[in-house]
Amino acid sequence: MLHTINKSPFENNTFTTCVRFLQPGDPVLFIEDGVYAVQAGNRFGALIQSVLKKNNPVYALKPDLDARGISAIAEGVKTVDYAGFVDLVEEHQVNSWL
């Protein structure tokens, strides 16, 4: 299942809640203000690394990173464009954490 997160982790607990429900291999995609979670050097870096260590791929939507001026992201996080976003949605059932 693809988990999409669109809320900033600084204003919402969506990301931390999502982590509790991840199954091995479930990808996580940060979009909109959710991309603040993957910014390098913030307090969510350890949580991002724990997700990656459980073999859950982590993605961030590149246009949303660019729109927010985020150029440095946590190690191991992959960026996707809109086509990559569509590919992920086609490959997985989606759970949107709103």
Gaussian input, Z-matrix of N, CA and C with variables (Angstrom, degrees):
# hf/3-21g

backbone

0 1
 N
 C     1     B1
 C     2     B2     1     A1
 N     3     B3     2     A2     1     D1
 C     4     B4     3     A3     2     D2
 C     5     B5     4     A4     3     D3
 N     6     B6     5     A5     4     D4
 C     7     B7     6     A6     5     D5
 C     8     B8     7     A7     6     D6
 N     9     B9     8     A8     7     D7
 C    10    B10     9     A9     8     D8
 C    11    B11    10    A10     9     D9
 N    12    B12    11    A11    10    D10
 C    13    B13    12    A12    11    D11
 C    14    B14    13    A13    12    D12
 N    15    B15    14    A14    13    D13
 C    16    B16    15    A15    14    D14
 C    17    B17    16    A16    15    D15
 N    18    B18    17    A17    16    D16
 C    19    B19    18    A18    17    D17
 C    20    B20    19    A19    18    D18
 N    21    B21    20    A20    19    D19
 C    22    B22    21    A21    20    D20
 C    23    B23    22    A22    21    D21
 N    24    B24    23    A23    22    D22
 C    25    B25    24    A24    23    D23
 C    26    B26    25    A25    24    D24
 N    27    B27    26    A26    25    D25
 C    28    B28    27    A27    26    D26
 C    29    B29    28    A28    27    D27
 N    30    B30    29    A29    28    D28
 C    31    B31    30    A30    29    D29
 C    32    B32    31    A31    30    D30
 N    33    B33    32    A32    31    D31
 C    34    B34    33    A33    32    D32
 C    35    B35    34    A34    33    D33
 N    36    B36    35    A35    34    D34
 C    37    B37    36    A36    35    D35
 C    38    B38    37    A37    36    D36
 N    39    B39    38    A38    37    D37
 C    40    B40    39    A39    38    D38
 C    41    B41    40    A40    39    D39
 N    42    B42    41    A41    40    D40
 C    43    B43    42    A42    41    D41
 C    44    B44    43    A43    42    D42
 N    45    B45    44    A44    43    D43
 C    46    B46    45    A45    44    D44
 C    47    B47    46    A46    45    D45
 N    48    B48    47    A47    46    D46
 C    49    B49    48    A48    47    D47
 C    50    B50    49    A49    48    D48
 N    51    B51    50    A50    49    D49
 C    52    B52    51    A51    50    D50
 C    53    B53    52    A52    51    D51
 N    54    B54    53    A53    52    D52
 C    55    B55    54    A54    53    D53
 C    56    B56    55    A55    54    D54
 N    57    B57    56    A56    55    D55
 C    58    B58    57    A57    56    D56
 C    59    B59    58    A58    57    D57
 N    60    B60    59    A59    58    D58
 C    61    B61    60    A60    59    D59
 C    62    B62    61    A61    60    D60
 N    63    B63    62    A62    61    D61
 C    64    B64    63    A63    62    D62
 C    65    B65    64    A64    63    D63
 N    66    B66    65    A65    64    D64
 C    67    B67    66    A66    65    D65
 C    68    B68    67    A67    66    D66
 N    69    B69    68    A68    67    D67
 C    70    B70    69    A69    68    D68
 C    71    B71    70    A70    69    D69
 N    72    B72    71    A71    70    D70
 C    73    B73    72    A72    71    D71
 C    74    B74    73    A73    72    D72
 N    75    B75    74    A74    73    D73
 C    76    B76    75    A75    74    D74
 C    77    B77    76    A76    75    D75
 N    78    B78    77    A77    76    D76
 C    79    B79    78    A78    77    D77
 C    80    B80    79    A79    78    D78
 N    81    B81    80    A80    79    D79
 C    82    B82    81    A81    80    D80
 C    83    B83    82    A82    81    D81
 N    84    B84    83    A83    82    D82
 C    85    B85    84    A84    83    D83
 C    86    B86    85    A85    84    D84
 N    87    B87    86    A86    85    D85
 C    88    B88    87    A87    86    D86
 C    89    B89    88    A88    87    D87
 N    90    B90    89    A89    88    D88
 C    91    B91    90    A90    89    D89
 C    92    B92    91    A91    90    D90
 N    93    B93    92    A92    91    D91
 C    94    B94    93    A93    92    D92
 C    95    B95    94    A94    93    D93
 N    96    B96    95    A95    94    D94
 C    97    B97    96    A96    95    D95
 C    98    B98    97    A97    96    D96
 N    99    B99    98    A98    97    D97
 C   100   B100    99    A99    98    D98
 C   101   B101   100   A100    99    D99
 N   102   B102   101   A101   100   D100
 C   103   B103   102   A102   101   D101
 C   104   B104   103   A103   102   D102
 N   105   B105   104   A104   103   D103
 C   106   B106   105   A105   104   D104
 C   107   B107   106   A106   105   D105
 N   108   B108   107   A107   106   D106
 C   109   B109   108   A108   107   D107
 C   110   B110   109   A109   108   D108
 N   111   B111   110   A110   109   D109
 C   112   B112   111   A111   110   D110
 C   113   B113   112   A112   111   D111
 N   114   B114   113   A113   112   D112
 C   115   B115   114   A114   113   D113
 C   116   B116   115   A115   114   D114
 N   117   B117   116   A116   115   D115
 C   118   B118   117   A117   116   D116
 C   119   B119   118   A118   117   D117
 N   120   B120   119   A119   118   D118
 C   121   B121   120   A120   119   D119
 C   122   B122   121   A121   120   D120
 N   123   B123   122   A122   121   D121
 C   124   B124   123   A123   122   D122
 C   125   B125   124   A124   123   D123
 N   126   B126   125   A125   124   D124
 C   127   B127   126   A126   125   D125
 C   128   B128   127   A127   126   D126
 N   129   B129   128   A128   127   D127
 C   130   B130   129   A129   128   D128
 C   131   B131   130   A130   129   D129
 N   132   B132   131   A131   130   D130
 C   133   B133   132   A132   131   D131
 C   134   B134   133   A133   132   D132
 N   135   B135   134   A134   133   D133
 C   136   B136   135   A135   134   D134
 C   137   B137   136   A136   135   D135
 N   138   B138   137   A137   136   D136
 C   139   B139   138   A138   137   D137
 C   140   B140   139   A139   138   D138
 N   141   B141   140   A140   139   D139
 C   142   B142   141   A141   140   D140
 C   143   B143   142   A142   141   D141
 N   144   B144   143   A143   142   D142
 C   145   B145   144   A144   143   D143
 C   146   B146   145   A145   144   D144
 N   147   B147   146   A146   145   D145
 C   148   B148   147   A147   146   D146
 C   149   B149   148   A148   147   D147
 N   150   B150   149   A149   148   D148
 C   151   B151   150   A150   149   D149
 C   152   B152   151   A151   150   D150
 N   153   B153   152   A152   151   D151
 C   154   B154   153   A153   152   D152
 C   155   B155   154   A154   153   D153
 N   156   B156   155   A155   154   D154
 C   157   B157   156   A156   155   D155
 C   158   B158   157   A157   156   D156
 N   159   B159   158   A158   157   D157
 C   160   B160   159   A159   158   D158
 C   161   B161   160   A160   159   D159
 N   162   B162   161   A161   160   D160
 C   163   B163   162   A162   161   D161
 C   164   B164   163   A163   162   D162
 N   165   B165   164   A164   163   D163
 C   166   B166   165   A165   164   D164
 C   167   B167   166   A166   165   D165
 N   168   B168   167   A167   166   D166
 C   169   B169   168   A168   167   D167
 C   170   B170   169   A169   168   D168
 N   171   B171   170   A170   169   D169
 C   172   B172   171   A171   170   D170
 C   173   B173   172   A172   171   D171
 N   174   B174   173   A173   172   D172
 C   175   B175   174   A174   173   D173
 C   176   B176   175   A175   174   D174
 N   177   B177   176   A176   175   D175
 C   178   B178   177   A177   176   D176
 C   179   B179   178   A178   177   D177
 N   180   B180   179   A179   178   D178
 C   181   B181   180   A180   179   D179
 C   182   B182   181   A181   180   D180
 N   183   B183   182   A182   181   D181
 C   184   B184   183   A183   182   D182
 C   185   B185   184   A184   183   D183
 N   186   B186   185   A185   184   D184
 C   187   B187   186   A186   185   D185
 C   188   B188   187   A187   186   D186
 N   189   B189   188   A188   187   D187
 C   190   B190   189   A189   188   D188
 C   191   B191   190   A190   189   D189
 N   192   B192   191   A191   190   D190
 C   193   B193   192   A192   191   D191
 C   194   B194   193   A193   192   D192
 N   195   B195   194   A194   193   D193
 C   196   B196   195   A195   194   D194
 C   197   B197   196   A196   195   D195
 N   198   B198   197   A197   196   D196
 C   199   B199   198   A198   197   D197
 C   200   B200   199   A199   198   D198
 N   201   B201   200   A200   199   D199
 C   202   B202   201   A201   200   D200
 C   203   B203   202   A202   201   D201
 N   204   B204   203   A203   202   D202
 C   205   B205   204   A204   203   D203
 C   206   B206   205   A205   204   D204
 N   207   B207   206   A206   205   D205
 C   208   B208   207   A207   206   D206
 C   209   B209   208   A208   207   D207
 N   210   B210   209   A209   208   D208
 C   211   B211   210   A210   209   D209
 C   212   B212   211   A211   210   D210
 N   213   B213   212   A212   211   D211
 C   214   B214   213   A213   212   D212
 C   215   B215   214   A214   213   D213
 N   216   B216   215   A215   214   D214
 C   217   B217   216   A216   215   D215
 C   218   B218   217   A217   216   D216
 N   219   B219   218   A218   217   D217
 C   220   B220   219   A219   218   D218
 C   221   B221   220   A220   219   D219
 N   222   B222   221   A221   220   D220
 C   223   B223   222   A222   221   D221
 C   224   B224   223   A223   222   D222
 N   225   B225   224   A224   223   D223
 C   226   B226   225   A225   224   D224
 C   227   B227   226   A226   225   D225
 N   228   B228   227   A227   226   D226
 C   229   B229   228   A228   227   D227
 C   230   B230   229   A229   228   D228
 N   231   B231   230   A230   229   D229
 C   232   B232   231   A231   230   D230
 C   233   B233   232   A232   231   D231
 N   234   B234   233   A233   232   D232
 C   235   B235   234   A234   233   D233
 C   236   B236   235   A235   234   D234
 N   237   B237   236   A236   235   D235
 C   238   B238   237   A237   236   D236
 C   239   B239   238   A238   237   D237
 N   240   B240   239   A239   238   D238
 C   241   B241   240   A240   239   D239
 C   242   B242   241   A241   240   D240
 N   243   B243   242   A242   241   D241
 C   244   B244   243   A243   242   D242
 C   245   B245   244   A244   243   D243
 N   246   B246   245   A245   244   D244
 C   247   B247   246   A246   245   D245
 C   248   B248   247   A247   246   D246
 N   249   B249   248   A248   247   D247
 C   250   B250   249   A249   248   D248
 C   251   B251   250   A250   249   D249
 N   252   B252   251   A251   250   D250
 C   253   B253   252   A252   251   D251
 C   254   B254   253   A253   252   D252
 N   255   B255   254   A254   253   D253
 C   256   B256   255   A255   254   D254
 C   257   B257   256   A256   255   D255
 N   258   B258   257   A257   256   D256
 C   259   B259   258   A258   257   D257
 C   260   B260   259   A259   258   D258
 N   261   B261   260   A260   259   D259
 C   262   B262   261   A261   260   D260
 C   263   B263   262   A262   261   D261
 N   264   B264   263   A263   262   D262
 C   265   B265   264   A264   263   D263
 C   266   B266   265   A265   264   D264
 N   267   B267   266   A266   265   D265
 C   268   B268   267   A267   266   D266
 C   269   B269   268   A268   267   D267
 N   270   B270   269   A269   268   D268
 C   271   B271   270   A270   269   D269
 C   272   B272   271   A271   270   D270
 N   273   B273   272   A272   271   D271
 C   274   B274   273   A273   272   D272
 C   275   B275   274   A274   273   D273
 N   276   B276   275   A275   274   D274
 C   277   B277   276   A276   275   D275
 C   278   B278   277   A277   276   D276
 N   279   B279   278   A278   277   D277
 C   280   B280   279   A279   278   D278
 C   281   B281   280   A280   279   D279
 N   282   B282   281   A281   280   D280
 C   283   B283   282   A282   281   D281
 C   284   B284   283   A283   282   D282
 N   285   B285   284   A284   283   D283
 C   286   B286   285   A285   284   D284
 C   287   B287   286   A286   285   D285
 N   288   B288   287   A287   286   D286
 C   289   B289   288   A288   287   D287
 C   290   B290   289   A289   288   D288
 N   291   B291   290   A290   289   D289
 C   292   B292   291   A291   290   D290
 C   293   B293   292   A292   291   D291

   B1=1.4398
   B2=1.5227
   B3=1.3156
   B4=1.4605
   B5=1.5257
   B6=1.3292
   B7=1.4587
   B8=1.5240
   B9=1.3336
   B10=1.4566
   B11=1.5221
   B12=1.3195
   B13=1.4599
   B14=1.5174
   B15=1.3392
   B16=1.4607
   B17=1.5217
   B18=1.3208
   B19=1.4637
   B20=1.5284
   B21=1.3205
   B22=1.4532
   B23=1.5244
   B24=1.3291
   B25=1.4613
   B26=1.5286
   B27=1.3182
   B28=1.4598
   B29=1.5276
   B30=1.3294
   B31=1.4636
   B32=1.5218
   B33=1.3308
   B34=1.4549
   B35=1.5335
   B36=1.3139
   B37=1.4694
   B38=1.5279
   B39=1.3083
   B40=1.4610
   B41=1.5324
   B42=1.3158
   B43=1.4652
   B44=1.5230
   B45=1.3130
   B46=1.4647
   B47=1.5258
   B48=1.3135
   B49=1.4671
   B50=1.5302
   B51=1.3135
   B52=1.4629
   B53=1.5279
   B54=1.3157
   B55=1.4674
   B56=1.5291
   B57=1.2949
   B58=1.4701
   B59=1.5252
   B60=1.3269
   B61=1.4656
   B62=1.5213
   B63=1.3199
   B64=1.4650
   B65=1.5207
   B66=1.3088
   B67=1.4607
   B68=1.5260
   B69=1.3258
   B70=1.4585
   B71=1.5281
   B72=1.3075
   B73=1.4567
   B74=1.5111
   B75=1.3306
   B76=1.4693
   B77=1.5278
   B78=1.3323
   B79=1.4539
   B80=1.5348
   B81=1.3282
   B82=1.4581
   B83=1.5250
   B84=1.3273
   B85=1.4587
   B86=1.5246
   B87=1.3280
   B88=1.4561
   B89=1.5194
   B90=1.3297
   B91=1.4601
   B92=1.5306
   B93=1.3277
   B94=1.4681
   B95=1.5339
   B96=1.3285
   B97=1.4696
   B98=1.5249
   B99=1.3101
   B100=1.4546
   B101=1.5212
   B102=1.3415
   B103=1.4684
   B104=1.5244
   B105=1.3236
   B106=1.4690
   B107=1.5293
   B108=1.3099
   B109=1.4683
   B110=1.5200
   B111=1.3125
   B112=1.4611
   B113=1.5204
   B114=1.3146
   B115=1.4611
   B116=1.5267
   B117=1.3117
   B118=1.4685
   B119=1.5205
   B120=1.3296
   B121=1.4512
   B122=1.5150
   B123=1.3252
   B124=1.4662
   B125=1.5290
   B126=1.2994
   B127=1.4755
   B128=1.5281
   B129=1.3272
   B130=1.4651
   B131=1.5310
   B132=1.3079
   B133=1.4627
   B134=1.5176
   B135=1.3296
   B136=1.4653
   B137=1.5251
   B138=1.3156
   B139=1.4663
   B140=1.5262
   B141=1.3266
   B142=1.4753
   B143=1.5341
   B144=1.3314
   B145=1.4723
   B146=1.5156
   B147=1.3353
   B148=1.4688
   B149=1.5248
   B150=1.3275
   B151=1.4711
   B152=1.5300
   B153=1.3251
   B154=1.4633
   B155=1.5294
   B156=1.3134
   B157=1.4733
   B158=1.5214
   B159=1.3187
   B160=1.4690
   B161=1.5318
   B162=1.3305
   B163=1.4719
   B164=1.5198
   B165=1.3322
   B166=1.4595
   B167=1.5271
   B168=1.3323
   B169=1.4593
   B170=1.5306
   B171=1.3298
   B172=1.4619
   B173=1.5194
   B174=1.3229
   B175=1.4565
   B176=1.5245
   B177=1.3243
   B178=1.4581
   B179=1.5235
   B180=1.3190
   B181=1.4663
   B182=1.5293
   B183=1.3176
   B184=1.4687
   B185=1.5214
   B186=1.3291
   B187=1.4666
   B188=1.5329
   B189=1.3240
   B190=1.4594
   B191=1.5265
   B192=1.3344
   B193=1.4636
   B194=1.5309
   B195=1.3262
   B196=1.4641
   B197=1.5233
   B198=1.3238
   B199=1.4699
   B200=1.5339
   B201=1.3326
   B202=1.4680
   B203=1.5283
   B204=1.3146
   B205=1.4568
   B206=1.5157
   B207=1.3249
   B208=1.4624
   B209=1.5259
   B210=1.3284
   B211=1.4661
   B212=1.5198
   B213=1.3286
   B214=1.4650
   B215=1.5234
   B216=1.3511
   B217=1.4628
   B218=1.5253
   B219=1.3214
   B220=1.4594
   B221=1.5217
   B222=1.3168
   B223=1.4532
   B224=1.5223
   B225=1.3236
   B226=1.4600
   B227=1.5204
   B228=1.3205
   B229=1.4641
   B230=1.5269
   B231=1.3089
   B232=1.4608
   B233=1.5239
   B234=1.3009
   B235=1.4580
   B236=1.5296
   B237=1.3174
   B238=1.4630
   B239=1.5200
   B240=1.3243
   B241=1.4557
   B242=1.5294
   B243=1.3242
   B244=1.4683
   B245=1.5267
   B246=1.3372
   B247=1.4686
   B248=1.5334
   B249=1.3352
   B250=1.4579
   B251=1.5161
   B252=1.3201
   B253=1.4669
   B254=1.5260
   B255=1.3117
   B256=1.4622
   B257=1.5296
   B258=1.3322
   B259=1.4663
   B260=1.5256
   B261=1.3408
   B262=1.4672
   B263=1.5280
   B264=1.3268
   B265=1.4701
   B266=1.5233
   B267=1.3297
   B268=1.4641
   B269=1.5243
   B270=1.3224
   B271=1.4617
   B272=1.5286
   B273=1.3359
   B274=1.4643
   B275=1.5355
   B276=1.2990
   B277=1.4590
   B278=1.5233
   B279=1.3393
   B280=1.4634
   B281=1.5112
   B282=1.3295
   B283=1.4620
   B284=1.5141
   B285=1.3180
   B286=1.4671
   B287=1.5249
   B288=1.3332
   B289=1.4601
   B290=1.5139
   B291=1.3160
   B292=1.4681
   B293=1.5028
   A1=108.54
   A2=117.03
   A3=123.96
   A4=108.45
   A5=116.32
   A6=121.49
   A7=107.82
   A8=117.49
   A9=121.34
   A10=109.09
   A11=114.83
   A12=121.68
   A13=107.86
   A14=115.75
   A15=119.47
   A16=114.15
   A17=118.49
   A18=122.01
   A19=110.11
   A20=116.04
   A21=121.01
   A22=109.85
   A23=117.59
   A24=119.53
   A25=112.03
   A26=117.22
   A27=121.43
   A28=111.60
   A29=116.57
   A30=121.22
   A31=113.20
   A32=117.43
   A33=121.76
   A34=108.71
   A35=118.66
   A36=120.67
   A37=112.69
   A38=116.83
   A39=121.98
   A40=112.23
   A41=117.28
   A42=120.64
   A43=110.96
   A44=118.07
   A45=120.25
   A46=111.58
   A47=116.83
   A48=120.46
   A49=110.29
   A50=116.73
   A51=121.75
   A52=111.08
   A53=116.85
   A54=121.18
   A55=111.37
   A56=117.13
   A57=120.86
   A58=112.39
   A59=117.66
   A60=121.73
   A61=114.00
   A62=117.95
   A63=120.72
   A64=110.84
   A65=115.18
   A66=122.43
   A67=107.14
   A68=118.33
   A69=120.09
   A70=111.64
   A71=115.01
   A72=121.13
   A73=115.45
   A74=118.41
   A75=120.50
   A76=109.73
   A77=118.01
   A78=119.64
   A79=111.15
   A80=114.70
   A81=122.23
   A82=106.89
   A83=116.50
   A84=121.65
   A85=109.33
   A86=116.03
   A87=121.69
   A88=109.06
   A89=114.81
   A90=121.62
   A91=108.51
   A92=116.05
   A93=122.46
   A94=109.25
   A95=118.92
   A96=121.50
   A97=112.77
   A98=118.14
   A99=121.08
   A100=112.65
   A101=116.97
   A102=119.86
   A103=113.05
   A104=118.38
   A105=119.67
   A106=111.30
   A107=117.95
   A108=121.74
   A109=112.18
   A110=118.47
   A111=121.13
   A112=113.50
   A113=117.68
   A114=120.14
   A115=109.21
   A116=116.17
   A117=121.28
   A118=111.06
   A119=114.75
   A120=120.51
   A121=116.60
   A122=118.24
   A123=118.08
   A124=110.65
   A125=115.96
   A126=120.55
   A127=114.14
   A128=117.85
   A129=120.86
   A130=112.47
   A131=117.06
   A132=121.12
   A133=113.44
   A134=116.98
   A135=120.04
   A136=111.17
   A137=116.87
   A138=120.18
   A139=110.33
   A140=117.23
   A141=121.08
   A142=109.05
   A143=116.93
   A144=120.47
   A145=111.45
   A146=118.07
   A147=119.66
   A148=111.14
   A149=116.84
   A150=120.79
   A151=109.57
   A152=116.20
   A153=120.41
   A154=111.70
   A155=117.35
   A156=121.26
   A157=111.79
   A158=117.58
   A159=121.41
   A160=110.98
   A161=115.86
   A162=122.50
   A163=113.41
   A164=116.25
   A165=121.10
   A166=107.18
   A167=117.50
   A168=119.07
   A169=110.70
   A170=115.46
   A171=121.49
   A172=108.32
   A173=115.09
   A174=122.51
   A175=110.10
   A176=115.14
   A177=121.38
   A178=107.47
   A179=116.17
   A180=120.99
   A181=108.83
   A182=116.10
   A183=122.70
   A184=113.30
   A185=120.16
   A186=118.29
   A187=112.89
   A188=118.18
   A189=120.59
   A190=110.98
   A191=117.68
   A192=120.14
   A193=109.93
   A194=116.02
   A195=120.90
   A196=111.58
   A197=116.63
   A198=121.13
   A199=111.70
   A200=116.85
   A201=121.37
   A202=112.04
   A203=116.58
   A204=121.14
   A205=114.12
   A206=117.42
   A207=121.47
   A208=108.62
   A209=115.08
   A210=118.75
   A211=112.14
   A212=118.08
   A213=121.66
   A214=108.47
   A215=115.47
   A216=119.87
   A217=110.18
   A218=115.04
   A219=121.50
   A220=110.75
   A221=115.52
   A222=121.95
   A223=110.40
   A224=115.80
   A225=121.35
   A226=114.34
   A227=117.24
   A228=120.93
   A229=108.22
   A230=115.67
   A231=121.28
   A232=109.10
   A233=116.46
   A234=120.18
   A235=109.28
   A236=114.78
   A237=121.04
   A238=108.53
   A239=114.44
   A240=120.08
   A241=108.00
   A242=116.83
   A243=118.80
   A244=112.34
   A245=116.68
   A246=119.39
   A247=110.09
   A248=116.88
   A249=120.51
   A250=112.13
   A251=116.05
   A252=122.20
   A253=109.08
   A254=116.58
   A255=121.39
   A256=110.60
   A257=116.85
   A258=120.27
   A259=111.18
   A260=116.78
   A261=120.29
   A262=111.25
   A263=116.26
   A264=120.86
   A265=110.79
   A266=116.16
   A267=119.60
   A268=111.99
   A269=117.83
   A270=122.34
   A271=113.74
   A272=117.22
   A273=120.41
   A274=111.57
   A275=114.24
   A276=119.47
   A277=105.88
   A278=117.76
   A279=121.79
   A280=111.57
   A281=114.19
   A282=121.23
   A283=106.93
   A284=117.00
   A285=121.84
   A286=108.93
   A287=114.81
   A288=120.71
   A289=107.36
   A290=115.32
   A291=120.64
   A292=111.83
   D1=133.22
   D2=175.93
   D3=-86.39
   D4=124.44
   D5=178.51
   D6=-103.12
   D7=119.66
   D8=177.36
   D9=-106.22
   D10=136.65
   D11=-178.71
   D12=-126.60
   D13=121.87
   D14=-177.11
   D15=-116.44
   D16=3.15
   D17=-178.88
   D18=-105.67
   D19=144.39
   D20=176.58
   D21=-63.08
   D22=133.33
   D23=178.48
   D24=-70.25
   D25=-12.81
   D26=178.63
   D27=-81.08
   D28=-14.15
   D29=-178.06
   D30=-120.92
   D31=-5.89
   D32=-171.20
   D33=-151.99
   D34=150.87
   D35=179.49
   D36=-98.21
   D37=19.87
   D38=-177.27
   D39=-55.61
   D40=-45.96
   D41=-177.56
   D42=-63.15
   D43=-48.53
   D44=-178.89
   D45=-64.12
   D46=-35.10
   D47=176.47
   D48=-67.53
   D49=-44.22
   D50=179.69
   D51=-56.61
   D52=-42.56
   D53=-176.51
   D54=-58.08
   D55=-34.75
   D56=-179.65
   D57=-66.02
   D58=-22.59
   D59=-176.13
   D60=-104.73
   D61=-1.09
   D62=-178.65
   D63=-65.68
   D64=136.27
   D65=171.62
   D66=-100.61
   D67=153.20
   D68=179.46
   D69=-52.22
   D70=130.50
   D71=179.12
   D72=89.03
   D73=-11.81
   D74=178.62
   D75=-65.02
   D76=123.89
   D77=175.55
   D78=-79.24
   D79=151.71
   D80=176.27
   D81=-119.29
   D82=130.71
   D83=179.37
   D84=-122.26
   D85=121.91
   D86=177.09
   D87=-95.25
   D88=128.42
   D89=179.68
   D90=-131.87
   D91=168.73
   D92=178.03
   D93=48.63
   D94=-135.20
   D95=-178.82
   D96=-70.86
   D97=-11.13
   D98=176.21
   D99=-61.24
   D100=-24.72
   D101=-178.23
   D102=-63.52
   D103=-16.01
   D104=176.29
   D105=-60.87
   D106=-24.91
   D107=179.41
   D108=-63.72
   D109=-30.47
   D110=-175.04
   D111=-95.69
   D112=1.39
   D113=178.13
   D114=-62.57
   D115=130.96
   D116=-177.38
   D117=-60.02
   D118=139.77
   D119=172.63
   D120=84.27
   D121=5.52
   D122=178.66
   D123=-93.74
   D124=176.73
   D125=-174.42
   D126=-70.31
   D127=-8.00
   D128=-179.41
   D129=-94.40
   D130=0.35
   D131=-179.17
   D132=-58.02
   D133=-42.40
   D134=-179.66
   D135=-65.51
   D136=-37.82
   D137=178.46
   D138=-68.09
   D139=-40.38
   D140=175.82
   D141=-58.64
   D142=-46.50
   D143=-178.90
   D144=-63.71
   D145=-37.12
   D146=178.77
   D147=-66.30
   D148=-36.05
   D149=176.85
   D150=-64.88
   D151=-44.97
   D152=179.93
   D153=-63.53
   D154=-37.93
   D155=-179.10
   D156=-67.24
   D157=-21.14
   D158=177.76
   D159=-89.48
   D160=15.91
   D161=179.33
   D162=64.54
   D163=32.77
   D164=173.72
   D165=-104.78
   D166=113.62
   D167=178.63
   D168=-64.96
   D169=144.44
   D170=178.96
   D171=-121.07
   D172=129.62
   D173=-178.97
   D174=-125.35
   D175=155.12
   D176=172.30
   D177=-134.85
   D178=140.25
   D179=-179.36
   D180=-75.96
   D181=115.88
   D182=-174.97
   D183=-56.95
   D184=-45.17
   D185=178.77
   D186=-60.06
   D187=-32.18
   D188=178.18
   D189=-74.32
   D190=-36.31
   D191=173.42
   D192=-61.29
   D193=-47.34
   D194=-179.24
   D195=-61.06
   D196=-42.50
   D197=-178.10
   D198=-63.50
   D199=-24.02
   D200=-178.35
   D201=-104.63
   D202=6.17
   D203=177.17
   D204=70.11
   D205=25.38
   D206=-179.80
   D207=-94.33
   D208=112.17
   D209=-179.76
   D210=-110.34
   D211=-24.84
   D212=179.07
   D213=-105.27
   D214=120.20
   D215=-178.92
   D216=-119.79
   D217=161.68
   D218=-178.50
   D219=-58.30
   D220=144.91
   D221=179.05
   D222=-59.72
   D223=135.05
   D224=177.63
   D225=94.69
   D226=-14.20
   D227=178.86
   D228=-81.25
   D229=131.99
   D230=179.09
   D231=-101.26
   D232=146.12
   D233=175.75
   D234=-99.65
   D235=147.96
   D236=175.78
   D237=-131.93
   D238=149.66
   D239=172.79
   D240=-92.22
   D241=-173.21
   D242=-178.52
   D243=-61.84
   D244=-36.48
   D245=178.64
   D246=-64.79
   D247=-39.38
   D248=177.10
   D249=-65.82
   D250=-35.85
   D251=175.63
   D252=-60.50
   D253=-48.02
   D254=179.45
   D255=-61.49
   D256=-42.02
   D257=178.49
   D258=-59.08
   D259=-44.47
   D260=179.22
   D261=-61.72
   D262=-41.91
   D263=-179.64
   D264=-65.68
   D265=-37.51
   D266=178.66
   D267=-68.98
   D268=-29.86
   D269=-176.28
   D270=-84.66
   D271=-20.75
   D272=-171.14
   D273=-135.98
   D274=151.13
   D275=165.94
   D276=-68.85
   D277=144.54
   D278=-173.47
   D279=-109.21
   D280=135.08
   D281=170.06
   D282=-119.34
   D283=109.86
   D284=-179.17
   D285=-91.30
   D286=119.75
   D287=177.72
   D288=-90.96
   D289=105.97
   D290=-176.41
   D291=-101.20

